Amino acid sequence: MAYDEGLAQRIRERWAAEPDVTEKRMFGGVAFLYRGNMAVGVTGGDLMVRVGPDAADAALARPGARVFDMTGRPMRGWVVVDGAAVAEDDSLGAWLEESRAFAASLPPK
């Protein structure tokens, strides 16, 4: 499955100065890890965002967000955001910051 390279490039540019961010191909797309913990990814034209179980309900109430379910079992603490909902840099930035903050709360891998 192809992924939105433009969206991935926007993430690279926003996190270019973050030394703890690495990039890895997975899920037929690309994932961005913070200190070894996956924070966000791009699959197809959508953004996968790790927000944590406590923030998932609030995240799902935001525009363009839906349950992350790739296998028939929803992944707790994750949401998928429609690419159109992150077309503006402010919206993308808010999701990226939330995901990085959650990943930073986890022990480094």
C-alpha positions as CSV (number, residue, x, y, z in Angstrom):
1,M,0.0,0.0,0.0
2,A,1.3,3.4,-0.9
3,Y,1.3,6.3,1.6
4,D,1.1,10.0,1.3
5,E,4.7,11.0,0.8
6,G,3.7,14.7,1.1
7,L,2.3,14.2,4.5
8,A,5.3,12.2,5.6
9,Q,7.6,15.0,4.4
10,R,5.6,17.5,6.4
11,I,6.2,15.4,9.5
12,R,10.0,15.1,8.7
13,E,10.2,18.9,8.3
14,R,8.4,19.6,11.6
15,W,10.5,17.1,13.5
16,A,13.8,17.7,11.7
17,A,15.3,19.3,14.8
18,E,14.2,16.5,17.1
19,P,17.2,14.2,17.7
20,D,15.1,11.6,19.4
21,V,12.9,11.0,16.4
22,T,13.6,8.2,14.0
23,E,11.7,7.0,10.9
24,K,10.9,3.4,10.0
25,R,8.9,1.8,7.3
26,M,6.0,-0.3,8.6
27,F,2.3,-1.1,8.1
28,G,2.8,-0.5,4.4
29,G,3.6,3.1,5.3
30,V,6.0,5.0,7.4
31,A,6.2,5.4,11.2
32,F,7.9,8.1,13.3
33,L,9.3,7.0,16.6
34,Y,10.2,9.1,19.6
35,R,12.9,7.5,21.7
36,G,12.1,4.2,20.1
37,N,8.3,4.4,20.8
38,M,6.0,4.9,17.9
39,A,4.3,8.3,18.0
40,V,2.7,8.7,14.5
41,G,2.6,7.1,11.2
42,V,1.3,7.7,7.7
43,T,-0.7,4.9,6.0
44,G,-2.4,5.7,2.7
45,G,-3.5,9.3,3.0
46,D,-4.2,9.2,6.7
47,L,-2.2,10.0,9.9
48,M,-2.0,7.3,12.6
49,V,-1.6,9.0,16.0
50,R,-0.7,7.5,19.3
51,V,-2.5,9.5,22.0
52,G,-2.6,7.0,24.9
53,P,-5.7,5.3,26.3
54,D,-6.6,8.2,28.6
55,A,-6.8,10.7,25.7
56,A,-8.4,8.4,23.1
57,D,-12.0,9.5,23.7
58,A,-11.2,13.2,23.5
59,A,-9.1,12.6,20.4
60,L,-11.9,10.7,18.7
61,A,-14.1,13.8,19.2
62,R,-11.8,15.9,17.0
63,P,-12.5,16.5,13.3
64,G,-11.4,13.7,11.0
65,A,-10.5,11.3,13.8
66,R,-11.7,7.7,13.9
67,V,-10.9,4.4,15.7
68,F,-7.6,2.8,14.6
69,D,-8.5,-0.7,13.5
70,M,-6.2,-2.5,11.0
71,T,-7.0,-6.1,12.0
72,G,-10.5,-6.2,13.2
73,R,-9.4,-5.3,16.8
74,P,-9.3,-1.6,17.6
75,M,-5.9,-0.4,19.0
76,R,-6.4,1.3,22.3
77,G,-4.8,4.6,22.6
78,W,-4.5,5.2,18.9
79,V,-6.6,7.1,16.4
80,V,-6.5,7.6,12.6
81,V,-6.9,11.1,11.3
82,D,-8.2,11.7,7.8
83,G,-5.5,13.4,5.7
84,A,-7.8,16.2,4.8
85,A,-8.2,17.0,8.6
86,V,-4.4,17.6,8.8
87,A,-4.0,19.7,5.6
88,E,-3.4,22.8,7.7
89,D,-0.1,23.0,9.5
90,D,-1.7,24.0,12.8
91,S,-3.9,20.9,12.9
92,L,-1.0,18.6,12.0
93,G,1.2,20.3,14.6
94,A,-1.3,19.7,17.3
95,W,-1.6,16.0,16.6
96,L,2.2,15.7,16.3
97,E,2.8,17.4,19.7
98,E,0.2,15.3,21.4
99,S,1.7,12.1,20.0
100,R,5.2,13.1,20.9
101,A,4.2,14.1,24.5
102,F,2.6,10.6,25.0
103,A,5.6,8.8,23.5
104,A,7.9,10.9,25.7
105,S,5.9,9.6,28.8
106,L,7.0,6.1,28.0
107,P,10.4,4.5,28.9
108,P,12.8,4.8,26.0
109,K,13.4,1.6,24.0
